[in-house]
Amino acid sequence: MTQNVYIIEGEKLFIDAPHSSVQEVYLTAGFLQHASTVVNLSHKLSMQQYEVVSDDVFRRMSDTMTPQGILCVVKREIVPLEIILEGVKGEQAWKKGNQFQSESSAPLWLLLEDINDPGNLGTIIRTAEAIGIDAIILSANCVDVYNPKTVRAAMGSIFRTRISTTTSITSVIDILRENEVTVYAAKPSGVTPCYDCDFWAATAFLIGSESHGLREDSCRNTIDTVIPMKGEADSINVAVASSILLYEAARQRGGNKR
């Protein structure tokens, strides 16, 4: 039976986590002493019930090699897909109000299919927040967004990014296209370099797994794009590829959306 919670560790994640989402807190006496010297940390602890455990017990609880001394049980906050998709219905209103602006505020989405490395997923989420992504949608076969390695790699961005999951990426693509969102599939076999694509209007990037790329059926209603590469490398890391596409979109739109 799922408890709909996950574990976070470390001072920064504890500070970043929404107070209402934190269910339980465990810390060591050494961390409590350290917290008394850090204003924002001691303030947050003052609003939170916690249990002090021995260093030995904490090491057994921890998932990290060098635990910092604080571990929290946090409520999962996945956004329902139907709520995420509601945001795409304002595209026509966006066109009318943004037609002559020097910067684009059109929706920007990230669709991830079968990403299986938790560190890569966390890095993608962190980068996506940095450029002001509107939403990330994960296929059902992606690694768990609340995997401890994903949470650590995201560095707090997981608390501030709208993330949802779907059992059908193709259905999501169909809905986006019906609402005039252009979906670009990142493929090594693509013909059009990403720097020659137009990411000004409402855009979604479809990015596939590290080992197998995208499924052919997922790409049937998308526009292929490719990240140009020199040398003999035939691929780049999926988190790096995502970053390149996201920052190219941000560049075209007039810088960081936020």
C-alpha positions as CSV (number, residue, x, y, z in Angstrom):
1,M,0.0,0.0,0.0
2,T,1.5,3.4,-1.0
3,Q,1.8,6.0,1.6
4,N,2.1,8.8,-1.0
5,V,5.3,10.1,0.6
6,Y,9.0,10.2,-0.2
7,I,12.3,10.9,1.6
8,I,14.5,13.9,1.4
9,E,17.9,14.4,3.1
10,G,20.1,17.4,3.7
11,E,19.9,21.0,4.9
12,K,19.1,22.6,1.6
13,L,16.3,20.3,0.7
14,F,14.7,20.7,4.1
15,I,14.8,24.5,3.8
16,D,13.4,24.4,0.2
17,A,10.6,21.9,1.0
18,P,7.2,23.5,1.5
19,H,6.3,23.5,5.2
20,S,2.9,22.0,4.5
21,S,4.4,19.0,2.7
22,V,6.8,17.9,5.4
23,Q,5.3,15.1,7.4
24,E,8.1,13.9,9.7
25,V,11.7,15.2,10.5
26,Y,14.5,13.2,12.0
27,L,17.9,14.7,12.9
28,T,21.0,14.2,14.9
29,A,22.1,16.1,18.0
30,G,25.1,17.4,16.0
31,F,22.8,18.8,13.2
32,L,20.5,20.4,15.8
33,Q,23.5,22.2,17.3
34,H,24.6,23.4,13.8
35,A,21.0,24.5,13.0
36,S,21.0,26.8,16.0
37,T,23.7,28.9,14.3
38,V,21.9,29.3,11.0
39,V,19.1,31.8,11.0
40,N,16.8,30.4,8.2
41,L,17.4,26.9,9.3
42,S,16.7,27.4,13.0
43,H,13.6,29.4,12.0
44,K,12.2,26.6,9.9
45,L,12.9,24.0,12.6
46,S,11.1,26.2,15.1
47,M,7.9,25.7,13.1
48,Q,8.4,21.9,12.7
49,Q,8.1,19.0,15.0
50,Y,11.2,16.7,14.9
51,E,12.7,13.7,16.5
52,V,16.4,13.5,17.5
53,V,18.0,10.2,16.8
54,S,21.5,8.8,17.5
55,D,24.2,9.0,14.8
56,D,24.2,5.2,14.4
57,V,20.4,5.1,13.9
58,F,20.6,8.0,11.4
59,R,23.3,6.3,9.3
60,R,20.9,3.3,9.0
61,M,18.1,5.5,7.9
62,S,20.1,7.5,5.4
63,D,20.5,6.8,1.7
64,T,23.7,8.8,1.4
65,M,27.4,8.0,2.0
66,T,28.0,11.2,4.0
67,P,24.7,12.1,5.7
68,Q,24.3,15.7,6.8
69,G,22.1,14.7,9.8
70,I,18.6,15.6,8.7
71,L,16.0,13.4,7.0
72,C,12.4,14.2,6.2
73,V,9.3,12.4,5.1
74,V,7.6,14.6,2.6
75,K,4.2,14.3,0.9
76,R,4.2,13.7,-2.9
77,E,2.9,16.7,-4.9
78,I,2.4,15.3,-8.5
79,V,0.0,17.6,-10.3
80,P,-2.9,15.8,-11.9
81,L,-2.5,15.6,-15.7
82,E,-5.9,17.2,-16.4
83,I,-4.9,20.3,-14.4
84,I,-1.6,20.5,-16.3
85,L,-3.4,20.3,-19.6
86,E,-5.9,23.0,-18.7
87,G,-3.0,25.5,-19.0
88,V,-2.7,24.9,-22.7
89,K,-6.2,26.2,-23.5
90,G,-5.2,29.8,-23.2
91,E,-3.0,29.7,-26.2
92,Q,-5.3,31.9,-28.4
93,A,-5.5,34.5,-25.7
94,W,-1.7,34.4,-25.5
95,K,-1.4,35.1,-29.3
96,K,-3.6,38.1,-29.1
97,G,-1.8,39.7,-26.2
98,N,1.8,38.8,-27.2
99,Q,1.8,39.5,-30.9
100,F,4.0,42.6,-30.8
101,Q,6.0,42.0,-27.6
102,S,9.8,41.7,-27.7
103,E,9.8,38.7,-25.4
104,S,7.7,35.6,-25.7
105,S,5.7,34.3,-22.7
106,A,4.2,31.4,-24.7
107,P,3.8,28.1,-22.9
108,L,6.9,25.9,-22.9
109,W,6.6,22.2,-22.1
110,L,8.8,19.2,-21.7
111,L,7.6,15.7,-22.5
112,L,10.0,12.9,-21.3
113,E,9.6,9.4,-22.5
114,D,11.2,6.4,-20.7
115,I,14.0,8.4,-19.0
116,N,15.6,5.7,-16.8
117,D,18.6,7.4,-15.1
118,P,17.5,9.2,-11.9
119,G,20.4,11.6,-12.0
120,N,19.6,12.6,-15.5
121,L,15.9,13.2,-14.6
122,G,16.9,15.3,-11.6
123,T,19.3,17.4,-13.7
124,I,16.6,17.9,-16.4
125,I,14.1,19.1,-13.7
126,R,16.6,21.5,-12.3
127,T,17.5,23.0,-15.7
128,A,13.8,23.2,-16.7
129,E,13.0,25.3,-13.6
130,A,16.0,27.6,-14.4
131,I,14.6,28.6,-17.7
132,G,11.0,28.9,-16.5
133,I,9.3,25.8,-17.8
134,D,5.5,25.7,-17.6
135,A,5.2,21.9,-17.1
136,I,7.0,18.6,-17.4
137,I,5.1,15.4,-18.3
138,L,6.7,12.0,-17.8
139,S,5.7,8.8,-19.4
140,A,4.7,5.9,-17.1
141,N,8.0,4.1,-17.8
142,C,10.2,7.0,-16.6
143,V,12.2,6.5,-13.5
144,D,10.3,7.6,-10.3
145,V,10.5,11.3,-10.0
146,Y,10.8,10.8,-6.3
147,N,13.7,8.4,-6.5
148,P,16.3,9.7,-3.9
149,K,18.9,10.3,-6.6
150,T,16.4,12.3,-8.7
151,V,15.4,14.4,-5.7
152,R,19.1,15.2,-4.9
153,A,20.0,16.0,-8.5
154,A,17.0,18.3,-8.8
155,M,18.4,20.4,-5.9
156,G,15.0,21.7,-4.7
157,S,13.5,22.3,-8.2
158,I,11.2,19.4,-7.6
159,F,9.3,21.5,-5.1
160,R,8.8,24.4,-7.5
161,T,8.1,22.7,-10.9
162,R,4.8,21.5,-12.2
163,I,5.3,17.8,-12.9
164,S,2.8,15.2,-14.0
165,T,2.7,11.7,-15.5
166,T,0.8,10.0,-18.3
167,T,0.1,6.5,-19.5
168,S,0.0,7.9,-23.1
169,I,2.5,10.4,-24.4
170,T,0.8,10.3,-27.8
171,S,-2.6,11.4,-26.3
172,V,-0.9,14.3,-24.6
173,I,0.8,15.3,-27.9
174,D,-2.6,15.1,-29.6
175,I,-4.1,17.5,-27.1
176,L,-1.2,19.9,-27.3
177,R,-1.4,20.0,-31.1
178,E,-5.2,20.5,-31.0
179,N,-4.4,23.7,-29.0
180,E,-1.7,24.9,-31.5
181,V,1.3,23.8,-29.5
182,T,4.1,22.7,-31.8
183,V,5.8,19.5,-30.5
184,Y,9.5,19.0,-31.5
185,A,11.0,15.5,-31.2
186,A,14.7,15.4,-30.4
187,K,16.1,12.8,-32.7
188,P,19.7,12.1,-33.8
189,S,18.2,11.3,-37.2
190,G,16.4,14.6,-37.4
191,V,17.1,16.9,-40.4
192,T,16.4,20.4,-39.0
193,P,19.0,21.8,-36.5
194,C,17.4,23.1,-33.4
195,Y,19.0,26.5,-34.0
196,D,16.9,26.8,-37.2
197,C,13.6,25.9,-35.5
198,D,11.1,28.5,-34.3
199,F,10.5,28.2,-30.6
200,W,8.8,31.6,-30.1
201,A,5.3,30.3,-30.1
202,A,3.8,27.6,-27.8
203,T,6.3,24.8,-27.8
204,A,6.8,21.3,-26.4
205,F,10.0,19.2,-26.5
206,L,9.7,15.5,-26.7
207,I,12.8,13.7,-25.4
208,G,13.4,10.0,-25.2
209,S,15.4,7.5,-23.2
210,E,19.2,7.4,-22.9
211,S,19.5,4.0,-24.5
212,H,16.7,3.7,-27.0
213,G,15.6,7.2,-27.9
214,L,12.0,7.9,-28.8
215,R,9.4,5.4,-29.8
216,E,8.4,5.8,-33.5
217,D,4.7,5.9,-32.7
218,S,5.3,8.8,-30.3
219,C,6.8,10.9,-33.1
220,R,4.1,10.5,-35.7
221,N,2.6,14.0,-35.1
222,T,5.8,15.9,-34.2
223,I,8.5,17.9,-36.0
224,D,11.9,16.3,-35.9
225,T,14.8,18.4,-34.7
226,V,18.5,17.6,-34.1
227,I,21.3,19.0,-32.1
228,P,24.2,19.5,-34.5
229,M,27.4,17.7,-33.4
230,K,30.9,17.6,-34.8
231,G,33.6,14.9,-34.3
232,E,32.7,11.2,-34.2
233,A,30.2,11.3,-31.3
234,D,26.8,10.0,-32.3
235,S,24.9,11.1,-29.2
236,I,25.1,13.3,-26.1
237,N,23.8,12.8,-22.6
238,V,20.0,13.2,-22.4
239,A,20.2,15.9,-19.7
240,V,22.7,17.9,-21.8
241,A,20.4,17.6,-24.8
242,S,17.5,18.8,-22.8
243,S,19.5,21.8,-21.6
244,I,20.6,22.8,-25.0
245,L,17.0,22.7,-26.4
246,L,15.6,24.6,-23.4
247,Y,18.2,27.3,-23.4
248,E,17.8,27.7,-27.2
249,A,14.1,28.3,-26.6
250,A,14.9,30.8,-23.9
251,R,17.4,32.6,-26.2
252,Q,14.9,32.9,-28.9
253,R,12.2,34.1,-26.6
254,G,14.3,37.0,-25.3
255,G,16.1,35.4,-22.3
256,N,14.9,33.8,-19.1
257,K,11.1,33.8,-18.9
258,R,11.2,34.8,-15.2
